[in-house]
Amino acid sequence: MFLGLLFLRNSAVPLSLKGLLVVTVVLAQPMQPTIHFNGSLLAAAGWI
């Protein structure tokens, strides 16, 4: 997942594609997210 976040930071990727990838990652996560995962998600959202 960390490598995926680095990929999302690539400015060459269209914002719409970044958003789609983020949604895909979120939906692919277990339905019992941990506080650590939530923090990572917020950090990823801030990078986009």
C-alpha positions in Angstrom: 0.0 0.0 0.0 2.9 2.3 0.7 4.2 2.0 -2.8 0.7 2.7 -4.1 0.6 5.9 -2.1 3.9 6.9 -3.6 2.5 6.2 -7.0 -0.5 8.4 -6.2 1.9 11.3 -5.4 3.2 11.2 -9.0 2.1 14.5 -10.5 2.0 12.9 -13.9 -1.1 11.0 -12.9 -4.4 12.8 -13.6 -6.3 14.0 -10.4 -9.4 12.0 -11.5 -7.3 8.8 -11.8 -5.8 9.5 -8.4 -9.2 9.9 -6.8 -10.4 6.7 -8.4 -7.4 4.8 -7.1 -7.9 6.1 -3.6 -11.5 5.0 -3.6 -10.5 1.6 -4.9 -7.9 1.2 -2.1 -10.4 2.4 0.5 -13.1 -0.1 -0.7 -10.5 -2.9 -0.8 -9.6 -2.4 2.9 -11.3 -4.6 5.6 -14.4 -3.1 7.1 -12.6 -2.8 10.4 -10.0 -0.1 9.7 -7.5 0.7 12.5 -6.6 4.2 13.7 -3.2 3.8 12.0 -4.9 3.1 8.6 -7.2 6.1 9.1 -4.2 8.3 9.7 -2.4 6.9 6.6 -5.6 7.6 4.5 -5.8 11.1 5.7 -2.1 11.6 4.9 -2.6 10.2 1.4 -5.6 12.5 0.8 -3.5 15.4 1.8 -0.9 14.6 -0.8 -3.4 14.5 -3.7 
